[in-house]
Amino acid sequence: MPAIQNDLTQGSVTRKLIRYALPLVASSLLQALYSITDFVIAGHFIGDAGISAINNASIIMNMLTQVAIGLTVGGNILVGQFFGQGDETRRRRASGSMFTLGLCAGVLFAGVFELIGRPFLRLLGAPALEEAAAYFNICALGLFFIFGYNALSAILRGVGNSRIPLYCVIVSVSVNVGLDLLFVAFFRWGVEGAAAATVIAQGLAFLTALIFALRHRADLGLTPGCLRPAREMVGRILRLGTPTAVQWTIASVSWLVVVALINQYGVSVSAGNGVSNKIRDFCQLFVTAMCTGAGTMCAQCLGAQLYDRAEQVMKTCMRITLIMAGVIIAVAELFAPRFAAIFTPDPQVQQWAVLNLRIEIVCQIFYAGMFSYNTLATGSGHTMFIMWNSFLNCIVVRLILALILDHLFGVVGVYVACGVAVASSVPVGYWFYRSRRWMHPLNVK
């Protein structure tokens, strides 16, 4: 078996999951340093307006990044299931079709959001509109790299290779940090410098992954014959990936409304929310990356019809992530003021960030439960279930509760609504697990 592949259907579940997921955890943490570096340097060299601008623009960019990840999830599921089945021909066709689809989507999204970025930010009521628009317009150019990189990463993860994406991220994060310091701290280019550093680093991540993939083009399905999109495979990828992309879009839209509610309280509260979001998202990456690894492992196991092993993967993931969530909550509650001080010297912004973080971080225990149950839904291709479960907690619960509690308790009520909304998806995930629907994988026949 080629060294670039990793069969996740054999061996100790715990050891396999941890060894496969650890590079994903490291990759996610390093990717988070993109935006964290921007925030820290902006807080110290640009000020509250810079933090607020990057926060508002990043909310939209994060939504678009999640769309890219969601669309490529469809290909990742197919690649993993075909790998488990031992169907090399269809695995390569799925890989090539997904890569071409990802590049086309990157061009389309970059062009569209270059045009509508400012109106989007105006709808959010961004307090520092000019700075936010300047940051976003540059970052939108990087959408081509984001879609291309995520397509390649999904192909590699589908065959059990989580190391190469990690190496790509190490390169890009190192460049991003260096360029942030050069462009913002030294050249004083403001938010434009922070955005340029991010896009250049994203381009390097894509280029590094592409060079490796082309060296193994025959095995990974990047030959001319496989790169011509096959209608059947594109259809399958979109059927599996679109619900996941919609799911992340739903989540992002709900956060956009939350940000709009928070923005009405002024620049300091908006900046504090941005700082809190970065800390919370960084903490949550431990859980989401582990569950991403478990989802790919479940896909391979279900493709090989190893149902008991897939269930064991989910249960192992649940135990690990619940422990991780407990540690994350304790550390964040204890060190919240110190974490906030890293991002900004402004005591008022620190105060709002700490209050926000200490309320919302508690929900990590619910994220661990929801994401763990979702590993079976992801691996079996039941992405439509994940989409509707996300709609429940993000729209039905989070938005309605945020609007009500904002009216009753102000911005603190918004924080509380965001913290408790995800709990509604845990019992629904448990129902899906008990229903055994995941034992009937979709789109592999």
C-alpha positions as CSV (number, residue, x, y, z in Angstrom):
1,M,0.0,0.0,0.0
2,P,1.4,3.4,-0.9
3,A,2.8,5.4,2.0
4,I,0.4,8.3,1.4
5,Q,-2.6,6.0,2.4
6,N,-3.6,4.9,5.9
7,D,-6.2,2.1,6.3
8,L,-8.4,3.1,9.3
9,T,-10.5,-0.1,9.3
10,Q,-7.9,-2.2,11.1
11,G,-6.1,-2.1,14.5
12,S,-7.0,-0.5,17.8
13,V,-9.7,2.0,17.4
14,T,-8.4,4.3,20.1
15,R,-4.8,4.3,18.9
16,K,-5.9,4.7,15.2
17,L,-8.2,7.5,16.0
18,I,-5.7,9.4,18.1
19,R,-2.8,8.9,15.7
20,Y,-5.0,10.0,12.7
21,A,-6.8,12.9,14.5
22,L,-3.7,14.5,16.2
23,P,-2.4,16.0,13.0
24,L,-5.9,17.3,12.3
25,V,-6.0,18.9,15.7
26,A,-2.5,20.4,15.2
27,S,-3.6,21.7,11.7
28,S,-6.8,23.3,13.0
29,L,-4.9,25.0,15.9
30,L,-2.3,26.3,13.5
31,Q,-5.0,27.5,11.1
32,A,-6.6,29.4,13.9
33,L,-3.4,31.3,14.4
34,Y,-4.2,33.0,11.0
35,S,-7.0,35.1,12.5
36,I,-5.6,35.1,16.0
37,T,-2.3,36.7,14.8
38,D,-4.3,39.3,12.9
39,F,-6.3,40.1,16.1
40,V,-3.4,40.3,18.4
41,I,-1.3,42.5,16.1
42,A,-4.4,44.6,15.2
43,G,-5.2,45.1,18.9
44,H,-1.7,46.4,19.7
45,F,-0.8,48.3,16.5
46,I,-4.2,49.4,15.1
47,G,-6.6,49.6,18.0
48,D,-10.2,48.8,18.8
49,A,-11.4,49.8,15.3
50,G,-9.0,47.3,13.8
51,I,-10.2,44.5,16.0
52,S,-13.9,45.4,15.3
53,A,-13.2,45.5,11.6
54,I,-11.4,42.2,11.4
55,N,-14.1,40.6,13.6
56,N,-16.9,41.7,11.3
57,A,-15.1,40.8,8.1
58,S,-13.9,37.5,9.6
59,I,-17.4,36.4,10.4
60,I,-18.2,36.5,6.6
61,M,-14.9,34.9,5.6
62,N,-15.4,32.1,8.2
63,M,-18.8,31.5,6.7
64,L,-17.3,31.2,3.2
65,T,-14.5,28.9,4.5
66,Q,-17.1,26.7,6.1
67,V,-19.0,26.6,2.7
68,A,-15.7,25.4,1.1
69,I,-15.2,22.7,3.8
70,G,-18.9,21.7,3.5
71,L,-18.7,21.2,-0.3
72,T,-15.6,19.2,0.0
73,V,-17.0,17.0,2.8
74,G,-19.1,15.3,0.0
75,G,-15.9,14.2,-1.8
76,N,-14.2,13.3,1.5
77,I,-17.1,10.9,2.4
78,L,-17.0,9.3,-1.1
79,V,-13.2,8.9,-1.1
80,G,-13.3,7.4,2.4
81,Q,-16.2,5.0,1.6
82,F,-14.7,3.9,-1.7
83,F,-11.3,3.4,0.0
84,G,-13.0,1.2,2.6
85,Q,-14.6,-0.8,-0.2
86,G,-11.3,-1.1,-2.1
87,D,-12.8,0.5,-5.2
88,E,-9.8,2.3,-6.5
89,T,-11.3,3.4,-9.8
90,R,-14.2,5.2,-8.3
91,R,-12.1,6.7,-5.5
92,R,-9.8,8.3,-8.1
93,R,-12.7,9.6,-10.1
94,A,-14.3,11.1,-7.0
95,S,-11.0,12.8,-6.1
96,G,-10.4,14.3,-9.5
97,S,-14.0,15.5,-9.9
98,M,-13.9,17.1,-6.4
99,F,-10.6,19.0,-7.1
100,T,-11.9,20.5,-10.3
101,L,-15.2,21.4,-8.7
102,G,-13.3,23.0,-5.8
103,L,-11.3,25.2,-8.1
104,C,-14.3,26.3,-10.1
105,A,-16.2,27.2,-6.9
106,G,-13.2,29.1,-5.7
107,V,-13.2,31.3,-8.7
108,L,-16.9,31.9,-8.5
109,F,-17.0,32.8,-4.8
110,A,-14.0,35.1,-5.1
111,G,-15.6,37.0,-7.9
112,V,-19.0,37.3,-6.3
113,F,-17.9,38.4,-2.9
114,E,-15.5,41.0,-4.2
115,L,-18.6,42.7,-5.5
116,I,-21.0,42.2,-2.5
117,G,-18.6,42.4,0.4
118,R,-19.3,46.1,1.4
119,P,-23.1,45.7,1.3
120,F,-22.8,42.6,3.4
121,L,-20.8,44.5,6.0
122,R,-23.2,47.4,5.9
123,L,-26.1,44.9,6.7
124,L,-24.1,43.8,9.8
125,G,-23.9,47.4,11.0
126,A,-20.1,47.1,11.2
127,P,-19.0,50.0,13.5
128,A,-15.7,50.4,11.5
129,L,-17.1,50.0,8.0
130,E,-14.2,51.3,6.0
131,E,-11.6,49.3,7.7
132,A,-13.8,46.1,7.6
133,A,-14.4,46.6,3.9
134,A,-10.7,47.1,3.2
135,Y,-9.8,43.9,5.1
136,F,-12.6,41.9,3.5
137,N,-11.9,42.9,-0.1
138,I,-8.4,41.7,0.1
139,C,-9.3,38.5,1.9
140,A,-12.0,37.6,-0.7
141,L,-9.2,37.1,-3.2
142,G,-7.9,34.2,-1.2
143,L,-11.2,32.2,-1.6
144,F,-9.7,30.5,-4.6
145,F,-6.8,29.2,-2.4
146,I,-9.3,28.3,0.4
147,F,-11.5,26.1,-1.9
148,G,-8.5,24.5,-3.7
149,Y,-6.7,23.7,-0.5
150,N,-9.8,22.2,1.2
151,A,-10.4,20.0,-1.8
152,L,-6.9,18.6,-1.7
153,S,-7.0,18.2,2.1
154,A,-10.3,16.3,1.8
155,I,-8.8,13.9,-0.8
156,L,-5.8,13.2,1.4
157,R,-7.9,12.8,4.6
158,G,-10.2,10.4,2.7
159,V,-7.3,8.0,2.1
160,G,-6.2,8.3,5.8
161,N,-3.4,10.9,5.3
162,S,-3.7,13.7,7.9
163,R,0.0,14.5,8.0
164,I,0.4,16.4,4.7
165,P,-2.3,19.0,5.4
166,L,-0.5,19.6,8.7
167,Y,2.8,20.3,7.0
168,C,1.1,22.7,4.6
169,V,-0.5,24.6,7.5
170,I,2.9,24.8,9.3
171,V,4.4,26.5,6.3
172,S,1.5,28.9,5.8
173,V,1.2,29.9,9.5
174,S,4.9,30.6,9.8
175,V,4.7,32.9,6.8
176,N,1.5,34.5,8.0
177,V,3.0,35.4,11.4
178,G,6.1,36.8,9.8
179,L,4.3,38.9,7.2
180,D,1.8,40.2,9.8
181,L,4.7,41.6,11.9
182,L,6.3,43.0,8.8
183,F,3.2,44.5,7.1
184,V,1.4,45.8,10.2
185,A,3.9,46.3,13.0
186,F,6.8,47.5,10.8
187,F,5.3,49.0,7.6
188,R,2.2,50.1,9.4
189,W,-0.1,49.1,6.6
190,G,-3.1,48.6,9.0
191,V,-5.9,46.1,8.3
192,E,-4.8,45.9,4.6
193,G,-1.4,44.6,5.7
194,A,-3.1,42.0,7.9
195,A,-5.3,40.8,5.1
196,A,-2.5,40.6,2.6
197,A,-0.4,38.5,5.0
198,T,-3.4,36.1,5.3
199,V,-4.0,35.7,1.6
200,I,-0.3,35.1,0.8
201,A,-0.1,32.5,3.5
202,Q,-3.3,30.8,2.2
203,G,-1.8,30.7,-1.3
204,L,1.3,29.0,0.1
205,A,-0.8,26.3,1.9
206,F,-2.6,25.6,-1.4
207,L,0.6,25.5,-3.4
208,T,2.4,23.2,-1.0
209,A,-0.5,20.8,-1.0
210,L,-0.7,20.9,-4.8
211,I,3.0,20.2,-5.3
212,F,2.7,17.1,-3.0
213,A,-0.5,15.9,-4.7
214,L,0.9,16.3,-8.2
215,R,3.8,14.1,-7.2
216,H,1.3,11.3,-6.4
217,R,-1.2,12.4,-9.1
218,A,-1.9,8.9,-10.4
219,D,-2.8,7.5,-7.0
220,L,-4.8,10.5,-5.9
221,G,-6.8,10.9,-9.0
222,L,-5.3,14.1,-10.4
223,T,-4.5,12.8,-13.8
224,P,-6.2,14.5,-16.9
225,G,-8.7,11.7,-17.2
226,C,-9.8,11.9,-13.6
227,L,-9.8,15.7,-13.5
228,R,-12.5,15.9,-16.2
229,P,-15.6,16.2,-14.0
230,A,-17.7,13.1,-14.1
231,R,-21.4,14.0,-14.0
232,E,-22.2,11.1,-11.7
233,M,-19.4,11.9,-9.3
234,V,-20.2,15.7,-9.3
235,G,-23.8,14.8,-8.6
236,R,-22.9,12.6,-5.6
237,I,-20.4,15.1,-4.2
238,L,-23.0,17.9,-4.4
239,R,-25.7,15.7,-2.9
240,L,-23.5,14.9,0.1
241,G,-21.6,18.2,0.3
242,T,-24.4,20.7,-0.3
243,P,-26.3,19.9,3.0
244,T,-23.1,20.2,4.9
245,A,-22.3,23.6,3.2
246,V,-25.9,24.7,4.0
247,Q,-25.4,23.5,7.5
248,W,-22.3,25.7,8.0
249,T,-24.0,28.6,6.2
250,I,-27.0,28.3,8.6
251,A,-24.6,28.4,11.5
252,S,-22.7,31.4,10.1
253,V,-25.9,33.3,9.3
254,S,-27.1,32.9,12.9
255,W,-23.7,34.2,14.0
256,L,-24.1,37.2,11.6
257,V,-27.4,38.1,13.2
258,V,-25.8,37.7,16.7
259,V,-22.9,40.0,15.6
260,A,-25.4,42.5,14.3
261,L,-27.2,42.5,17.7
262,I,-23.9,42.9,19.5
263,N,-22.7,45.7,17.2
264,Q,-25.5,48.0,18.3
265,Y,-23.8,48.2,21.7
266,G,-20.7,50.0,20.3
267,V,-17.1,49.4,19.2
268,S,-15.8,48.2,22.6
269,V,-18.5,45.5,23.0
270,S,-18.0,44.6,19.3
271,A,-14.3,44.3,19.8
272,G,-14.8,42.3,23.0
273,N,-17.0,39.9,21.2
274,G,-14.3,39.5,18.5
275,V,-11.7,38.6,21.1
276,S,-14.1,36.2,22.9
277,N,-15.0,34.5,19.6
278,K,-11.3,33.9,18.7
279,I,-10.6,32.4,22.1
280,R,-13.7,30.3,22.1
281,D,-13.1,29.1,18.5
282,F,-9.5,28.2,19.3
283,C,-10.7,26.2,22.3
284,Q,-13.4,24.4,20.3
285,L,-10.9,23.3,17.6
286,F,-9.7,20.5,19.9
287,V,-13.2,19.0,19.8
288,T,-14.1,19.6,16.1
289,A,-10.8,18.3,14.8
290,M,-11.1,15.1,16.7
291,C,-14.6,14.6,15.4
292,T,-13.5,15.4,11.9
293,G,-11.0,12.6,12.1
294,A,-13.6,10.2,13.6
295,G,-16.0,11.1,10.7
296,T,-13.4,10.0,8.1
297,M,-12.6,6.9,10.1
298,C,-16.4,6.1,10.2
299,A,-16.6,6.5,6.5
300,Q,-13.9,4.0,5.8
301,C,-15.4,1.5,8.3
302,L,-18.9,1.9,6.9
303,G,-17.6,1.5,3.4
304,A,-16.1,-1.8,4.5
305,Q,-19.4,-2.7,6.3
306,L,-17.7,-2.7,9.7
307,Y,-20.7,-1.4,11.6
308,D,-19.6,-2.4,15.1
309,R,-16.2,-0.7,14.5
310,A,-17.9,2.5,13.3
311,E,-20.0,2.6,16.4
312,Q,-16.9,2.0,18.5
313,V,-15.2,4.9,16.8
314,M,-18.1,7.2,17.7
315,K,-18.1,6.1,21.3
316,T,-14.3,6.5,21.6
317,C,-14.6,10.0,20.1
318,M,-17.3,10.9,22.5
319,R,-15.2,9.9,25.6
320,I,-12.2,11.8,24.4
321,T,-14.0,15.0,23.4
322,L,-16.0,15.1,26.6
323,I,-12.8,15.0,28.6
324,M,-11.3,17.6,26.4
325,A,-14.3,19.8,26.7
326,G,-14.2,19.6,30.5
327,V,-10.5,20.6,30.5
328,I,-11.2,23.5,28.0
329,I,-14.0,24.9,30.1
330,A,-11.9,24.8,33.3
331,V,-8.9,26.5,31.7
332,A,-10.9,29.2,29.9
333,E,-12.9,30.1,33.0
334,L,-9.7,30.3,35.1
335,F,-7.5,32.2,32.7
336,A,-10.1,34.3,30.7
337,P,-8.6,37.7,31.8
338,R,-5.1,36.7,30.8
339,F,-6.3,35.4,27.5
340,A,-8.2,38.6,26.7
341,A,-5.1,40.7,27.6
342,I,-3.1,38.9,24.9
343,F,-5.4,40.5,22.3
344,T,-5.8,44.0,23.5
345,P,-4.4,46.4,26.2
346,D,-7.8,48.2,26.4
347,P,-9.4,47.3,29.8
348,Q,-12.9,47.9,28.6
349,V,-12.6,45.6,25.7
350,Q,-11.0,43.0,28.0
351,Q,-13.9,43.3,30.4
352,W,-16.5,42.6,27.7
353,A,-14.4,39.7,26.2
354,V,-14.1,38.0,29.6
355,L,-17.8,38.3,30.3
356,N,-18.7,36.9,26.9
357,L,-16.2,34.0,27.1
358,R,-17.1,32.9,30.6
359,I,-20.8,32.6,29.6
360,E,-20.3,30.9,26.2
361,I,-17.4,28.5,26.9
362,V,-19.6,26.3,29.0
363,C,-21.4,25.1,25.8
364,Q,-18.3,23.2,24.7
365,I,-19.6,20.2,26.6
366,F,-22.7,20.2,24.3
367,Y,-20.6,20.7,21.2
368,A,-18.6,17.5,22.1
369,G,-21.9,15.5,22.3
370,M,-23.4,16.9,19.1
371,F,-20.2,16.6,17.0
372,S,-19.6,13.1,18.2
373,Y,-23.0,11.8,17.2
374,N,-22.5,13.6,13.9
375,T,-19.5,11.4,13.1
376,L,-21.8,8.6,12.2
377,A,-24.0,10.8,10.1
378,T,-21.0,12.2,8.3
379,G,-19.4,8.8,7.7
380,S,-22.6,7.3,6.4
381,G,-23.4,10.2,4.1
382,H,-26.5,11.3,6.0
383,T,-25.5,15.0,5.7
384,M,-29.1,16.1,5.3
385,F,-29.8,15.1,8.9
386,I,-26.8,17.2,10.0
387,M,-28.2,20.2,8.1
388,W,-31.6,20.0,9.8
389,N,-30.1,19.4,13.2
390,S,-28.0,22.5,12.7
391,F,-31.0,24.5,11.6
392,L,-32.7,23.5,14.9
393,N,-30.0,24.9,17.2
394,C,-28.8,27.8,15.1
395,I,-32.0,29.3,13.8
396,V,-34.9,27.9,15.8
397,V,-33.2,28.1,19.2
398,R,-30.2,30.5,19.0
399,L,-31.7,33.3,17.0
400,I,-35.2,33.2,18.6
401,L,-33.6,33.0,22.0
402,A,-31.1,35.7,21.3
403,L,-33.7,38.1,20.1
404,I,-35.9,37.5,23.2
405,L,-33.1,37.6,25.7
406,D,-31.5,40.7,24.0
407,H,-34.8,42.5,24.6
408,L,-35.0,41.3,28.2
409,F,-31.4,41.4,29.4
410,G,-29.4,43.3,26.8
411,V,-26.1,42.0,25.4
412,V,-25.7,39.5,28.3
413,G,-28.9,37.8,27.2
414,V,-27.3,37.4,23.7
415,Y,-24.3,35.7,25.3
416,V,-26.5,33.3,27.2
417,A,-28.6,32.4,24.1
418,C,-25.4,31.5,22.2
419,G,-24.1,29.5,25.1
420,V,-27.1,27.2,25.5
421,A,-28.6,26.9,22.0
422,V,-26.4,24.0,20.9
423,A,-27.7,21.8,23.8
424,S,-30.9,21.3,21.7
425,S,-29.0,19.3,19.1
426,V,-27.6,16.7,21.5
427,P,-30.8,14.6,22.1
428,V,-31.5,14.8,18.3
429,G,-28.1,13.3,17.6
430,Y,-28.7,10.6,20.2
431,W,-31.9,9.7,18.4
432,F,-30.1,9.4,15.1
433,Y,-27.5,7.1,16.7
434,R,-30.2,4.9,18.2
435,S,-32.2,4.8,15.0
436,R,-29.4,2.9,13.3
437,R,-29.9,4.9,10.1
438,W,-26.2,5.3,9.9
439,M,-25.9,1.5,9.1
440,H,-27.3,2.3,5.7
441,P,-24.6,4.5,4.0
442,L,-25.7,6.7,1.1
443,N,-24.2,7.1,-2.3
444,V,-21.7,4.3,-2.3
445,K,-23.5,1.8,-4.6
